[in-house]
Structures are given as structure tokens and as C-alpha cells.
Amino acid sequence: MRAVCVCGAFVPFALWVSRENPRLRRIILGMIAATWGGSLFALVFFGKSGLFEMWFYVGMIVFLLYLS
């Protein structure tokens, strides 16, 4: 549930960044898709082991580091 709330907060931020810099639109969508896809993959194949949350948070941190 926390991951859904965190991603829900990142969506308006990502939209704002893509409006400010349209060149980053594909990169932003790709990073968010890779983060969500990887965390759902880990959830399905590894169960509720906490790996999916770790993948999600690390993915979001890498995304923010890329933007900064």
C-alpha cells in the first residue's frame, strides 16, 4: 500500500517535470514502467518477501538521482 501512495505522489511530479523538459518524457515513462514492472515481477515470482518493495524504492531513488 505504501508503494501505491509513493507512486501516486510521483505521478504529478513526473508530469510536471515532463512539461518543463519535454526531452525527458520518454525517459520518465520508461523509468516508471521499469520500476512498476520490476516490482510486480518480484511480487508475482517471489511472493510477499519484501523484495518487491525494495525494488520499488530503489527504482524511485535511482529515478530521482537521474533527474538531479
C-alpha positions as CSV (number, residue, x, y, z in Angstrom):
1,M,0.0,0.0,0.0
2,R,2.9,2.4,0.7
3,A,4.3,1.8,-2.7
4,V,1.0,2.8,-4.3
5,C,0.9,6.1,-2.2
6,V,4.5,6.9,-3.1
7,C,4.0,6.3,-6.8
8,G,0.7,8.3,-6.6
9,A,2.8,11.2,-5.4
10,F,5.4,10.8,-8.1
11,V,2.9,10.8,-11.0
12,P,2.1,14.6,-10.7
13,F,5.8,15.3,-10.1
14,A,6.7,13.3,-13.2
15,L,4.1,15.1,-15.3
16,W,5.4,18.5,-14.1
17,V,9.0,17.5,-15.0
18,S,7.9,16.3,-18.4
19,R,6.1,19.6,-19.1
20,E,9.2,21.6,-18.0
21,N,11.5,19.4,-20.1
22,P,9.8,17.5,-22.9
23,R,13.0,15.7,-23.8
24,L,12.7,13.7,-20.6
25,R,9.2,12.4,-21.3
26,R,10.2,9.0,-22.7
27,I,12.9,8.5,-20.1
28,I,10.5,9.3,-17.2
29,L,7.9,6.9,-18.6
30,G,10.5,4.2,-19.1
31,M,11.9,4.6,-15.6
32,I,8.4,4.5,-14.0
33,A,7.4,1.5,-16.2
34,A,10.6,-0.4,-15.3
35,T,10.1,0.3,-11.6
36,W,6.5,-0.8,-11.6
37,G,7.2,-3.8,-13.9
38,G,10.1,-4.9,-11.9
39,S,8.3,-4.7,-8.6
40,L,5.3,-6.5,-9.9
41,F,7.6,-9.2,-11.4
42,A,9.2,-9.6,-8.0
43,L,5.8,-9.8,-6.3
44,V,4.5,-12.4,-8.6
45,F,7.6,-14.7,-8.7
46,F,8.9,-14.2,-5.2
47,G,5.7,-13.7,-3.2
48,K,5.4,-11.2,-0.4
49,S,9.0,-11.4,0.6
50,G,9.7,-7.7,0.7
51,L,11.8,-7.8,-2.4
52,F,9.1,-6.1,-4.5
53,E,9.1,-3.1,-2.1
54,M,12.8,-2.9,-2.1
55,W,12.9,-2.9,-5.9
56,F,10.2,-0.2,-5.9
57,Y,12.0,2.1,-3.5
58,V,15.4,1.6,-5.1
59,G,13.9,2.3,-8.5
60,M,12.4,5.5,-7.4
61,I,15.7,6.6,-5.8
62,V,17.5,5.9,-9.0
63,F,14.9,7.8,-10.9
64,L,15.3,10.9,-8.6
65,L,19.0,10.7,-8.8
66,Y,18.9,10.7,-12.6
67,L,16.7,13.8,-12.6
68,S,19.0,15.6,-10.2
